[in-house]
Amino acid sequence: MNDTIEDAKQVISLSDYISQVGNLRSYLKNKENIYYRGQNKDFSNTLPSLIRNENYLNNEDKLINDFITKYPELFCDCQNNFDRLALMQHHQLPTRLLDLTSNPLVALYFAVERSNEGTDKDSDAVDGKIFPFTNFYDPVPLLDSLRDEHFENTKKEFLSIKGNNRQFLKSPFSDEIEIESSLARLNGDDRNYVLNEVNNFYKTLNSVDAKPQTYWSNLYADIVNSSENPRDQDNLLETYEFLNKMSSTKRLYHEIKKDIGDFEAKINPLELFVPKIVTPRIIDQRIKNQRGLFMFVPFVCNYGFEENGSQVALNSYEVQNRTQTRINILKLLSNSRDPQPMTFVIPHCKKASIRSELESIGITESFIYPDSSHIAHEISKNY
């Protein structure tokens, strides 16, 4: 799950970092948005904690529903299942949301933030990292993900959305985000049945797409518009209709309709494959100050296909590895002949001095965490 090759840029000071971020924006020429993830340790991946822990992942629905059951008053202002997931992430429950920020200085704070030495290894002894992401995919990691699953023929189905940032940048009220947030809440068995049938759909689409044309975008448009003569090829419509009529899928639609009463029950399975950047509602001052966003990390079925088409169970490591490859679809790549995922590395010996520089411009603990306990902790450090 390591990115074995990275375009790593070392950061030795605040001014150095601001300069390097400026260079990023100049080479992108404002064509893309940039989102940042700061980690105060050089973890081997950028997976959410839910995905890194097999027991959490196997009980995703129970984590969510148990939390809602125990603290129902916390969710009174939530309007949909994504709101609920975002609030749970905010309160440290493991979810499949990955914290990002649109403010590069906030990401730098997280990369140099000092862990509590009493409960954790001192993070000042290890380098920090910042990972830039974007809302436009690169075809290289997308193809890597499709090859993982032996679905590479479907690549051309994604070409129609190249340059359409709405495919990867979503609002919390998006139907697609409601589908995936509701899928996280669905009973584990039902969720696995849905994901397994989605995989079968991809397999069928892959065989159809062995021909030069692309079919799904036209067929899905006909499905949405209730066309009398949908442009079907090789029984793709039959595969889709089976997915849509499964009892597990109907239970998913029931979950969605608790939030969206007039939801049209026509999932686009292609959307489920890729990650999305989601701008949350500003539910508190912390999200506002941190310029917080989330990546909704896609579901990976615990069954895959071998090259000969036979189905095979995936172990925890393989699920994590395939999830990381899909996350990489939105990683910002270097502007070179051999593009690699870009990272900023903060040497451990520079963390303390960069923290001081950030404090001098107001990026402090109480700014990042504007609650009474963190404000008290910041005050106590002065005496």
C-alpha positions in Angstrom: 0.0 0.0 0.0 3.0 2.3 -0.1 3.4 4.6 -3.0 6.7 3.1 -3.8 7.7 6.0 -6.1 6.8 9.6 -5.1 7.7 13.0 -6.1 8.6 14.1 -2.6 9.4 17.7 -1.9 11.1 18.5 1.4 9.8 21.4 3.4 12.2 23.2 5.8 10.2 26.3 6.7 6.8 28.0 6.4 8.1 30.3 3.6 9.5 27.4 1.8 6.2 25.6 2.0 4.2 28.6 0.8 6.6 29.0 -2.2 6.2 25.3 -3.1 2.4 25.4 -2.9 2.5 28.5 -5.1 4.4 26.6 -7.7 1.7 23.8 -7.6 -1.0 26.3 -8.4 1.0 28.0 -11.1 1.6 24.8 -13.0 -2.1 23.8 -12.7 -3.1 27.2 -14.0 -6.3 27.1 -11.9 -7.7 24.2 -13.9 -8.1 22.1 -10.9 -8.9 22.5 -7.2 -6.3 21.3 -4.7 -7.1 19.6 -1.4 -4.5 18.7 1.2 -4.2 15.9 3.8 -1.6 16.4 6.5 -0.3 13.5 8.6 2.1 13.9 11.4 3.6 10.5 10.8 4.7 8.8 7.6 2.0 6.1 7.6 2.3 3.5 4.9 -1.0 4.6 3.3 -3.7 7.3 3.2 -6.5 5.0 4.2 -9.2 6.0 6.7 -9.0 4.2 10.0 -12.1 2.2 9.2 -10.4 0.5 6.2 -7.1 -0.1 8.1 -8.9 -2.2 10.7 -10.5 -5.4 9.4 -12.9 -5.7 12.4 -14.1 -2.1 12.0 -14.6 -2.6 8.2 -16.6 -5.8 8.8 -18.9 -4.0 11.3 -19.2 -0.7 9.5 -23.0 -0.6 9.7 -22.9 -1.5 13.4 -20.4 1.2 14.3 -22.7 3.8 12.6 -26.0 2.6 13.9 -24.8 2.0 17.5 -23.5 5.5 17.6 -26.8 6.9 16.4 -28.7 4.8 18.9 -26.6 5.9 21.9 -26.5 9.7 20.9 -29.7 10.4 18.9 -29.8 14.0 20.1 -26.5 14.7 18.4 -28.0 14.2 15.0 -31.1 16.4 15.3 -29.9 18.9 12.8 -28.6 16.3 10.3 -30.5 16.3 7.0 -29.1 13.1 5.4 -26.8 10.1 5.9 -23.8 12.0 4.8 -24.4 14.6 7.5 -24.5 11.8 10.0 -21.3 10.2 8.8 -19.5 13.6 8.8 -20.6 14.2 12.4 -19.4 10.8 13.4 -16.0 11.4 11.8 -15.9 14.7 13.7 -16.4 12.8 16.9 -13.6 10.3 16.1 -15.8 7.3 15.1 -14.0 5.3 12.4 -15.7 6.0 9.0 -14.8 5.7 5.4 -14.4 9.5 5.2 -10.9 10.8 4.7 -10.3 14.3 6.2 -9.0 16.9 3.7 -8.7 20.7 3.8 -8.7 23.3 1.1 -6.3 25.4 3.3 -2.6 24.3 2.8 -1.6 25.9 6.1 -4.1 23.8 8.0 -2.6 20.7 6.4 0.8 21.9 7.4 -0.4 22.3 11.0 -1.6 18.6 11.0 1.7 17.5 9.5 3.7 19.1 12.3 1.2 18.7 15.1 2.6 17.0 18.2 1.0 13.8 19.4 0.4 13.3 23.1 3.6 11.6 24.2 1.7 10.0 27.2 -0.6 8.0 25.0 1.3 7.9 21.7 4.8 7.7 20.4 6.2 11.2 20.1 5.4 12.3 16.6 8.3 14.8 16.7 10.7 11.9 16.3 9.3 11.0 12.8 8.8 13.0 9.6 5.4 14.4 8.7 3.8 14.3 5.2 1.2 16.3 3.2 -0.6 14.7 0.3 -2.2 17.0 -2.3 -5.4 15.7 -4.0 -7.5 17.2 -6.8 -11.0 16.9 -8.3 -9.9 15.7 -11.7 -8.7 12.1 -12.1 -5.5 11.0 -13.8 -6.0 8.1 -16.2 -2.9 6.2 -15.0 -4.1 5.4 -11.5 -7.6 4.8 -12.8 -6.3 2.2 -15.2 -4.3 0.6 -12.3 -7.5 0.3 -10.3 -9.4 -1.3 -13.2 -6.5 -3.7 -13.8 -6.7 -4.8 -10.2 -10.2 -6.0 -10.9 -9.6 -7.1 -14.5 -12.0 -4.5 -15.7 -9.6 -2.5 -17.9 -11.8 -2.5 -20.9 -14.2 -0.2 -19.1 -11.7 2.6 -19.0 -13.2 4.3 -22.0 -16.5 4.5 -20.1 -14.8 7.0 -17.8 -13.3 9.1 -20.6 -16.7 10.9 -21.1 -16.3 12.3 -17.6 -12.7 13.4 -18.0 -12.7 17.2 -17.5 -16.1 17.1 -15.7 -15.2 17.9 -12.1 -18.8 17.3 -11.0 -18.0 13.6 -11.2 -15.5 13.9 -8.4 -16.6 17.0 -6.5 -19.9 16.6 -4.8 -22.2 18.4 -2.5 -23.5 16.7 0.7 -27.0 16.8 -1.0 -25.9 14.8 -4.0 -28.0 11.7 -4.8 -24.7 9.8 -5.4 -23.4 10.7 -2.0 -26.7 9.8 -0.4 -26.5 6.4 -2.2 -23.0 5.6 -0.9 -23.6 7.0 2.6 -26.7 4.8 2.9 -24.8 1.8 1.6 -22.4 2.3 4.6 -25.4 2.0 6.9 -26.9 -1.0 5.2 -26.7 -4.4 7.0 -23.4 -6.0 6.2 -24.8 -9.0 4.4 -27.0 -6.8 2.2 -24.1 -4.4 1.5 -22.0 -7.3 0.4 -24.7 -8.7 -1.9 -25.1 -5.3 -3.5 -21.3 -4.9 -4.0 -21.0 -8.4 -5.3 -23.7 -7.7 -7.9 -22.1 -4.4 -8.8 -18.9 -6.3 -9.5 -20.8 -8.7 -11.7 -22.1 -5.6 -13.6 -18.6 -4.4 -14.1 -17.6 -7.8 -15.4 -20.4 -7.8 -17.9 -19.6 -4.3 -18.9 -15.9 -5.2 -19.3 -16.8 -8.0 -21.8 -19.1 -5.6 -23.7 -16.4 -2.9 -23.8 -14.0 -5.3 -25.5 -15.5 -3.8 -28.6 -14.4 -0.3 -29.8 -17.6 1.5 -28.8 -18.7 2.6 -25.3 -22.2 1.5 -24.3 -23.0 2.3 -20.7 -23.4 6.1 -21.0 -26.0 5.8 -23.8 -27.8 2.9 -22.1 -27.9 4.6 -18.7 -29.3 7.8 -20.3 -32.1 5.6 -21.9 -32.8 4.0 -18.5 -33.1 7.4 -16.8 -35.3 8.7 -19.6 -37.4 5.5 -19.6 -36.8 5.0 -23.3 -39.0 2.4 -25.0 -36.0 1.1 -27.0 -32.9 1.3 -24.8 -29.6 1.0 -26.6 -28.7 -2.4 -25.1 -25.7 -4.6 -26.0 -25.0 -8.2 -25.0 -27.6 -8.3 -22.2 -26.0 -5.4 -20.2 -29.5 -4.1 -19.5 -30.5 -7.5 -18.0 -27.4 -7.5 -15.7 -28.3 -4.0 -14.6 -32.0 -4.8 -14.0 -31.0 -7.8 -11.9 -28.9 -5.5 -9.7 -31.7 -3.0 -9.4 -34.3 -5.5 -8.5 -32.4 -7.5 -5.8 -34.0 -7.5 -2.4 -30.7 -6.1 -0.9 -30.8 -3.2 -3.4 -34.4 -2.5 -2.6 -33.5 -2.3 1.1 -30.8 0.2 0.1 -33.4 2.3 -1.7 -35.6 2.1 1.4 -32.7 3.5 3.5 -32.2 6.3 1.0 -35.9 7.2 0.8 -35.9 7.9 4.6 -33.9 11.0 3.6 -35.0 11.6 0.0 -38.6 10.6 -0.3 -38.8 11.2 -4.1 -35.5 9.4 -4.9 -35.5 7.7 -8.3 -34.3 4.2 -7.8 -31.8 4.0 -10.6 -28.2 3.6 -9.4 -25.4 4.2 -11.8 -22.9 1.5 -10.8 -20.0 3.2 -12.6 -20.1 6.1 -10.1 -19.5 3.7 -7.2 -16.0 2.8 -8.4 -14.3 6.1 -7.9 -13.6 8.3 -4.9 -15.3 11.7 -4.4 -14.4 15.0 -2.8 -17.4 16.2 -0.7 -17.9 19.7 0.7 -19.8 19.3 4.0 -22.3 21.6 5.5 -20.6 24.0 8.0 -22.0 22.3 11.1 -19.6 23.9 13.6 -16.7 26.4 13.9 -14.1 23.6 13.6 -15.1 22.7 10.1 -15.2 26.4 9.2 -11.7 27.2 10.6 -10.2 24.0 9.2 -11.7 24.6 5.7 -12.6 20.9 6.1 -13.7 18.6 3.3 -13.9 14.8 3.0 -13.0 12.2 0.5 -15.7 9.6 0.3 -13.6 6.4 -0.1 -15.2 3.9 -2.4 -16.4 0.4 -1.4 -14.2 -2.5 -2.5 -16.1 -5.8 -2.7 -14.5 -8.6 -0.6 -14.7 -10.8 -3.7 -12.8 -10.1 -6.9 -12.2 -11.8 -10.2 -9.2 -13.6 -11.5 -8.0 -13.0 -15.1 -9.9 -16.1 -16.3 -13.1 -14.6 -14.8 -13.4 -16.9 -11.8 -14.4 -15.3 -8.5 -11.9 -15.3 -5.6 -12.2 -14.1 -2.0 -10.0 -11.1 -1.1 -8.1 -11.0 2.2 -7.9 -7.8 4.3 -4.6 -6.7 2.8 -5.9 -7.1 -0.7 -9.0 -5.0 0.1 -6.8 -2.3 1.6 -4.4 -2.3 -1.3 -7.2 -2.0 -3.9 -8.9 0.8 -1.8 -5.6 2.7 -1.7 -5.2 2.4 -5.5 -8.7 3.9 -5.9 -7.8 6.7 -3.5 -4.8 7.4 -5.7 -7.1 8.2 -8.6 -7.5 11.7 -7.1 -3.9 12.2 -5.9 -2.1 15.1 -7.6 0.6 13.9 -9.9 3.8 15.7 -10.7 4.2 17.6 -14.0 6.8 15.4 -15.6 7.3 12.8 -18.3 6.8 10.1 -15.7 4.2 11.6 -13.4 4.3 10.4 -9.7 2.1 11.2 -6.7 3.3 14.4 -5.2 4.0 14.7 -1.5 5.5 17.3 0.9 7.8 15.8 3.5 8.5 17.8 6.7 11.7 16.5 8.4 11.1 15.7 12.1 13.9 18.2 13.0 11.9 21.0 11.5 8.5 20.4 13.0 9.0 22.5 16.2 10.3 25.6 14.3 7.4 25.3 11.7 4.9 25.1 14.6 6.3 28.3 15.9 6.0 30.0 12.5 2.4 28.8 12.2 1.6 30.2 15.6 3.0 33.6 14.6 0.4 33.9 11.9 -2.5 32.6 14.0 -2.6 28.9 13.0 -2.7 27.6 16.6 -4.2 24.8 18.5 -7.2 26.9 19.5 -7.8 28.0 15.9 -7.7 24.4 14.6 -9.8 23.0 17.5 -12.0 25.9 18.8 -13.4 24.1 21.8 -12.9 24.7 25.5 -10.6 21.8 26.2 -8.1 22.7 23.4 -8.3 26.4 24.3 -7.5 25.5 28.0 -4.6 23.3 26.9 -3.2 26.1 24.7 -3.5 28.6 27.6 -1.8 26.2 30.1 1.2 25.8 27.8 2.1 29.5 28.4 2.7 29.0 32.1 
